[in-house]
Each structure stands twice: as structure tokens, then as C-alpha cells.
Amino acid sequence: MGQSNEFPHQPRHTRWDKVQGKKEKERMIEKAKKQQENLNIRRTKSNTQQSYNSEEKELQREVLELGVKAKAPKELINKRRKISKEVTIPEDVVLVGESREANNTIRKEGRNHGNTWTPLNLKKRKGFNVDNPKERRGENLDPGPRRRKLTIRRIMDEQEQWTKGDDGIVEAAVRHFQNMFRKDTQISNLDALKYIERIISEDDNNNLIVTPTKELKICWRIFSLIEKIQRTSEEHGFQINHYLREANPPANRLANLSHIIEEILVFNSFADLAKNIKRLINMDRWNLPSFSE
């Protein structure tokens, strides 16, 4: 007995054999070239760039499939480069009307053909990473909506006439501020100041001129010294008088420039001290017997 064939009989000619597959790829390339040429002709004749219709979307799918199976031909890449140069707008130019639609068309085309090749106008964009697979697939191609720049188109001069142009606007603005801030200009009606919102209230001003409200913490290294003074004062029963004065001569001289201390006040109770002085010395944390009520 002869050897049995375990595999079923296969047809001699399949659809995607070497010969037919090569011819089919060439036919698809020629078809894509012709459709791309027709599409380019329609774009150049049209004044405004419209969204892709069903025929253009079909072409994009065919070109995308072609790009997966075979590399895009140089003719298509050159034609795409030519189209992108014609409709690409610099980043610093505000897009309006036809230019905005043209740039959006290139972006849509870049998203659909992200797997085949990267849009040429977005390769030059700062911060675009061609090696990043996410950006190469077209997920981060759109930089976002453009912001409209606010510009001064015209200004009213001293004669209450509208002035246009950069030079005229600058001259009118300079004359306006010169008249506003010259020395002989005075506010005749002080009631107008009531309608101006105050930058800082009176309470806030008083809080700024007093001592900061944060409680001063005693360093842990002097705890033992404070406890020793407290025990000594309790054992011998003597009274400690605290005088308000600056700690060093330079600071004392600076304080005398603003206010002169004519007398030294002695406080035997911590409750009798002024509020800002309590915050400064913070003696209530020490619990000294001479300052307890």
C-alpha cells in the first residue's frame, strides 16, 4: 500500500499567490495614484477646503491598507509634500476662513494616515516626537484649538476722533497718559475716590503695622534654663521685672528714630501687657509665678 495523504488536495492557483499578489498590488498602486491625482486636482480648483466625502474616505482606507501591505510609493509622498506646502500655515499666523479649513484638512489627513507616514507639517512642530508610537499613530497630532489674539484696532484721540494704525494708536495713547500724570493735573472732586475699591482696608492696615500674630515658640535648648529660673524664683520668693527695650544698640537706635521711650514701664502681671507685646514675648507659656494673676 502506498502512503496516505493526510492533507486534502489544495488548488494549484490561489488568489494571493506570488504572481497574482504582485499584479494585484501593482493594480492597487495604480488605482491609488489615479484617485490621488483626481483628488489633488479637485483640491486646487476649490477655493475652500471641505470635509472629506465618502469617495475620499474610501480612498483613504485603500491607501491605508496599501500602506500596511506595501510601503507608500514615492509619487504619493511627493504629491502629499506638495499639497502640505500649499496649505500649511505658520504657527504664529492667526487662521481665519479658508486657511483654518485648509489646516484642519491636513490634520484630518494626518490622523487617517498616521500608520502610513507622519504629516510633514506636524514633523516641524516643536515638541513633536516622531519616535513616540502614540504620536506616530496619530493620537497626539492635534495641538488643540487656537486662541484668538486680542489686538487694539483703533483708539480715540484728544479731539474724540477714532485713530487707526499702529503709529497713530501709540501716539494717541502716549499723549493720553502724559496728560493724565503731569504735575499740574489735580483731582478737583474728591468724592470720586469713594467709588474706587480700596486695595487694603483699615483693619488690614492695622494688622500689618502690629507684631505678627504667630506665636513665638521657645527653643527646646533653653527649656532647662527656664525651669531652673522658675524653681529659683519660687524658692527665694524674689520678683522678676521685665523691661521693654531693644536687644542690641543698633536696633535700639533705629527704634528711637520712630518713637522715643521717655520712661520705662514695669508690669508685674502678664495680663496688663499690651496685645502686641504679649505676642512678642509670649510669656504665658513660661508660667512664671511673677506673671501669674
C-alpha positions as CSV (number, residue, x, y, z in Angstrom):
1,M,0.0,0.0,0.0
2,G,1.1,3.5,-0.8
3,Q,1.5,6.2,1.8
4,S,-1.8,8.0,2.5
5,N,-2.1,11.8,2.0
6,E,-3.1,13.3,5.3
7,F,-3.8,16.8,3.8
8,P,-6.7,17.5,1.4
9,H,-6.0,18.4,-2.1
10,Q,-5.3,22.2,-2.5
11,P,-6.0,24.2,-5.7
12,R,-3.0,24.8,-7.8
13,H,-3.7,28.6,-8.2
14,T,-4.8,30.6,-5.1
15,R,-5.9,34.3,-5.1
16,W,-2.8,35.7,-3.4
17,D,0.0,33.6,-4.9
18,K,3.2,35.2,-5.8
19,V,2.2,36.2,-9.3
20,Q,-1.4,37.3,-8.7
21,G,-0.4,39.0,-5.5
22,K,2.2,41.1,-7.2
23,K,-0.1,42.1,-10.0
24,E,-2.9,42.9,-7.5
25,K,-0.5,45.2,-5.6
26,E,0.5,47.0,-8.7
27,R,-3.1,47.4,-9.7
28,M,-3.9,48.9,-6.3
29,I,-1.0,51.2,-6.5
30,E,-2.0,52.5,-10.0
31,K,-5.6,52.9,-8.8
32,A,-4.5,54.8,-5.7
33,K,-2.2,57.1,-7.9
34,K,-5.1,58.0,-10.3
35,Q,-7.5,58.6,-7.4
36,Q,-4.9,60.7,-5.6
37,E,-4.3,62.8,-8.8
38,N,-8.0,63.4,-9.2
39,L,-8.3,64.4,-5.6
40,N,-5.4,66.8,-5.9
41,I,-7.0,68.4,-9.0
42,R,-10.3,68.9,-7.1
43,R,-8.4,70.5,-4.2
44,T,-6.5,73.0,-6.3
45,K,-9.7,74.1,-8.1
46,S,-11.7,74.5,-4.9
47,N,-11.3,77.9,-3.0
48,T,-12.4,76.4,0.3
49,Q,-11.3,73.0,1.8
50,Q,-14.3,71.0,2.6
51,S,-14.5,67.9,4.8
52,Y,-13.8,64.5,3.1
53,N,-16.8,62.9,1.3
54,S,-17.5,59.3,1.1
55,E,-15.3,58.8,-2.0
56,E,-12.3,60.5,-0.3
57,K,-12.7,58.4,2.8
58,E,-12.8,55.3,0.6
59,L,-9.5,56.4,-1.0
60,Q,-8.0,57.0,2.5
61,R,-8.9,53.4,3.5
62,E,-7.4,52.0,0.3
63,V,-4.2,54.0,0.7
64,L,-4.1,52.9,4.4
65,E,-4.5,49.3,3.5
66,L,-1.9,49.7,0.8
67,G,0.5,51.2,3.3
68,V,0.1,48.2,5.7
69,K,0.9,45.7,2.9
70,A,3.5,47.7,1.0
71,K,5.3,51.0,1.5
72,A,3.8,54.1,0.1
73,P,5.3,54.9,-3.3
74,K,7.5,58.0,-3.7
75,E,5.0,59.6,-6.1
76,L,2.3,59.7,-3.4
77,I,4.7,61.0,-0.8
78,N,5.9,63.8,-3.2
79,K,2.4,64.8,-4.1
80,R,1.5,64.9,-0.4
81,R,4.5,67.1,0.3
82,K,3.4,69.5,-2.4
83,I,-0.1,69.7,-1.0
84,S,1.1,70.2,2.5
85,K,3.4,73.1,1.4
86,E,0.4,74.8,-0.3
87,V,-2.0,74.6,2.6
88,T,0.4,74.6,5.6
89,I,0.1,77.8,7.7
90,P,2.9,79.0,10.1
91,E,2.2,78.7,13.8
92,D,2.4,82.4,14.5
93,V,-0.3,83.4,12.0
94,V,-3.9,83.6,13.1
95,L,-6.0,81.3,11.0
96,V,-9.3,82.6,9.7
97,G,-11.7,81.4,7.0
98,E,-10.2,79.3,4.2
99,S,-6.8,79.0,5.9
100,R,-8.3,77.4,9.0
101,E,-10.3,74.9,7.0
102,A,-7.2,74.0,4.9
103,N,-5.1,73.4,8.0
104,N,-7.8,71.3,9.6
105,T,-7.9,69.2,6.4
106,I,-4.2,68.5,6.7
107,R,-4.7,67.5,10.3
108,K,-7.6,65.1,9.4
109,E,-5.5,63.6,6.7
110,G,-2.6,63.1,9.2
111,R,-4.9,61.3,11.6
112,N,-6.2,58.9,9.0
113,H,-2.7,58.2,7.5
114,G,-0.8,58.1,10.8
115,N,0.1,54.5,10.4
116,T,1.5,55.0,6.9
117,W,3.5,58.2,7.2
118,T,3.7,61.2,9.5
119,P,2.2,64.5,8.3
120,L,5.0,66.7,7.0
121,N,3.7,70.0,8.6
122,L,3.5,68.4,12.0
123,K,7.0,67.0,11.9
124,K,8.3,70.5,12.2
125,R,6.2,71.3,15.2
126,K,8.2,71.9,18.3
127,G,7.9,69.1,20.8
128,F,6.6,66.5,18.4
129,N,8.3,63.2,19.0
130,V,8.3,61.1,15.8
131,D,9.7,58.1,17.7
132,N,6.8,58.0,20.1
133,P,4.4,55.3,18.9
134,K,1.4,57.1,20.3
135,E,2.2,60.3,18.3
136,R,3.1,58.3,15.3
137,R,-0.3,56.6,15.3
138,G,-1.9,60.0,15.2
139,E,-3.3,60.2,18.8
140,N,-1.5,63.4,19.7
141,L,-1.2,65.1,16.4
142,D,-3.8,67.8,17.0
143,P,-2.1,70.6,19.1
144,G,-5.6,71.9,20.2
145,P,-7.7,74.9,19.3
146,R,-6.0,78.1,18.5
147,R,-6.5,81.1,20.7
148,R,-7.6,84.3,19.1
149,K,-5.2,87.2,19.9
150,L,-6.8,90.4,21.2
151,T,-5.4,93.5,19.4
152,I,-6.3,97.2,19.5
153,R,-7.8,98.2,16.2
154,R,-8.4,101.9,16.9
155,I,-8.3,104.5,19.7
156,M,-10.0,107.8,20.4
157,D,-7.6,110.8,20.4
158,E,-7.9,114.2,22.2
159,Q,-10.3,115.5,19.5
160,E,-12.6,112.5,20.1
161,Q,-11.8,111.1,16.7
162,W,-11.0,107.5,16.1
163,T,-7.4,106.8,15.1
164,K,-6.3,103.7,13.3
165,G,-2.9,102.2,12.6
166,D,-0.1,101.2,14.9
167,D,1.7,104.6,14.9
168,G,-1.5,106.6,15.4
169,I,-2.6,104.4,18.3
170,V,0.7,104.6,20.0
171,E,0.9,108.4,19.7
172,A,-2.6,108.9,21.0
173,A,-2.0,106.6,24.0
174,V,1.2,108.4,24.9
175,R,-0.5,111.8,24.8
176,H,-3.3,110.4,26.9
177,F,-1.0,109.2,29.7
178,Q,1.1,112.3,29.6
179,N,-1.9,114.5,30.2
180,M,-3.1,112.1,33.0
181,F,0.1,112.1,35.0
182,R,1.5,115.6,34.6
183,K,2.1,117.7,37.7
184,D,-0.5,120.4,37.0
185,T,-3.3,117.8,36.8
186,Q,-5.2,117.6,40.1
187,I,-8.4,115.9,41.1
188,S,-10.9,118.6,41.8
189,N,-13.7,116.3,43.0
190,L,-12.5,114.0,45.8
191,D,-15.9,112.3,46.0
192,A,-14.9,110.3,43.0
193,L,-12.5,108.4,45.2
194,K,-15.4,106.8,47.1
195,Y,-16.2,104.8,44.0
196,I,-12.7,103.3,43.8
197,E,-12.4,100.0,45.6
198,R,-9.8,100.1,48.3
199,I,-6.8,97.9,47.9
200,I,-6.4,97.3,51.6
201,S,-8.9,98.1,54.4
202,E,-8.2,99.9,57.6
203,D,-8.3,96.7,59.7
204,D,-5.8,95.1,57.3
205,N,-3.5,98.1,57.6
206,N,-3.6,97.9,61.4
207,N,-2.7,94.2,61.3
208,L,0.3,95.0,59.1
209,I,1.8,97.6,61.5
210,V,1.5,95.4,64.6
211,T,3.7,92.5,65.6
212,P,3.0,89.3,63.6
213,T,0.2,87.1,65.1
214,K,2.2,83.9,65.0
215,E,3.1,82.7,68.5
216,L,6.8,82.6,69.1
217,K,8.0,79.1,70.1
218,I,10.8,78.7,72.7
219,C,13.7,76.7,71.5
220,W,14.0,73.3,73.3
221,R,17.6,74.0,74.3
222,I,16.6,76.7,76.8
223,F,13.8,74.7,78.5
224,S,16.1,73.6,81.2
225,L,17.3,77.2,81.8
226,I,13.8,78.5,82.1
227,E,12.8,75.7,84.5
228,K,15.9,76.5,86.6
229,I,15.0,80.2,86.8
230,Q,11.4,79.3,87.7
231,R,12.4,77.0,90.6
232,T,15.0,79.5,91.9
233,S,12.4,82.3,91.9
234,E,9.9,80.1,93.8
235,E,12.4,79.0,96.4
236,H,13.7,82.5,97.2
237,G,10.5,84.4,96.6
238,F,12.0,87.3,94.6
239,Q,10.2,89.2,91.9
240,I,11.4,89.5,88.3
241,N,10.7,92.7,86.4
242,H,10.7,92.6,82.6
243,Y,11.6,95.9,80.7
244,L,10.6,96.5,77.1
245,R,13.7,97.6,75.3
246,E,15.7,96.5,72.2
247,A,18.1,93.7,72.5
248,N,21.1,95.4,70.8
249,P,22.3,99.1,70.5
250,P,21.8,99.4,66.7
251,A,18.2,98.1,67.0
252,N,17.6,100.5,69.9
253,R,18.8,103.5,67.8
254,L,16.5,102.5,64.9
255,A,13.6,102.3,67.3
256,N,14.4,105.8,68.7
257,L,14.1,107.2,65.2
258,S,10.4,106.3,65.1
259,H,9.5,106.8,68.8
260,I,11.5,107.9,71.8
261,I,11.0,105.9,75.0
262,E,10.8,108.6,77.7
263,E,10.1,106.3,80.6
264,I,10.4,102.6,81.4
265,L,7.1,100.9,82.4
266,V,7.2,98.0,84.8
267,F,4.5,95.3,84.5
268,N,4.0,92.8,87.3
269,S,1.2,90.9,85.6
270,F,1.2,89.4,82.1
271,A,-2.5,90.4,81.7
272,D,-1.5,94.1,81.9
273,L,0.7,94.0,78.9
274,A,-0.4,95.3,75.5
275,K,-1.7,92.8,73.0
276,N,1.2,93.2,70.6
277,I,3.7,92.8,73.4
278,K,2.0,89.6,74.6
279,R,2.5,88.2,71.1
280,L,6.1,89.2,71.1
281,I,7.4,87.8,74.4
282,N,4.8,85.1,74.7
283,M,5.5,84.8,78.4
284,D,2.2,82.9,79.2
285,R,3.9,79.7,78.0
286,W,6.6,80.0,80.6
287,N,4.2,80.0,83.6
288,L,6.5,82.2,85.7
289,P,5.0,82.9,89.1
290,S,5.7,86.7,88.8
291,F,3.5,86.9,85.7
292,S,0.6,84.8,87.1
293,E,-2.5,86.6,88.3
